[in-house]
Amino acid sequence: MKGRFGMVLSIAALLCGVTDPVLAQDKPRPIVEAVVGRSGFIDEGWDYFGTFGGGVRVFVTPRLAVGPEVAYLRGELDASNLTVTANVTFDFLRDDGRRIVPYLVAGGGYLRQKTLVGGGPGSTALVPFTSSEGTMSAGIGARIALGSSLFVAPEVRLGWEPESRIAVTIGVRLR
């Protein structure tokens, strides 16, 4: 027991020493974003939805950011979806005034779907249908600076519910 306790204390002390340099590094300022794009779901074929939303990114290290995103997806026949996700982004390059910063993004959360579906065998009526489930996606993008605080970021994601998303993010770095 004493050996394990000593090993745990040693690891804890080592990790405390490692975190000091990480916490001391300058982190980029938080970002507020607006998202516009197109998302696709696979049913019997592809169903596409206009996508509009927004989010926030807070950097926890100079290259790793976390934050929420809310997106509204609008499709045909009164179909709509709402996603609320937690996203993590990892910058390939440190964002220290570079014009282009490529990044990886991954997220997961909640999806609420609302649509009209067939009323059953022999029926020609459409009835409302609502469901809630999990959603997740991952992809790649690049923040392109338009000034000291403003940027645009094309992004492509693949995942589950929706299966694809192509979007452009417009962001502002807070002061």
Sequence and secondary structure as in RCSB ss.txt:
>XXXX:A:sequence
MKGRFGMVLSIAALLCGVTDPVLAQDKPRPIVEAVVGRSGFIDEGWDYFGTFGGGVRVFVTPRLAVGPEVAYLRG
ELDASNLTVTANVTFDFLRDDGRRIVPYLVAGGGYLRQKTLVGGGPGSTALVPFTSSEGTMSAGIGARIALGSSL
FVAPEVRLGWEPESRIAVTIGVRLR
>XXXX:A:secstr
 HHHHHHHHHHHHHHHHHHHHHHHS     EEEEEEEEEEEESSSEEEEEEEEEEEEEESSSSEEEEEEEEEEE 
STT EEEEEEEEEEEESS  SS SEEEEEEEEEEEEEEEEEEE STT   EEEEEEEEEEEEEEEEEEEESSSSE
EEEEEEEEEESSSEEEEEEEEEE  
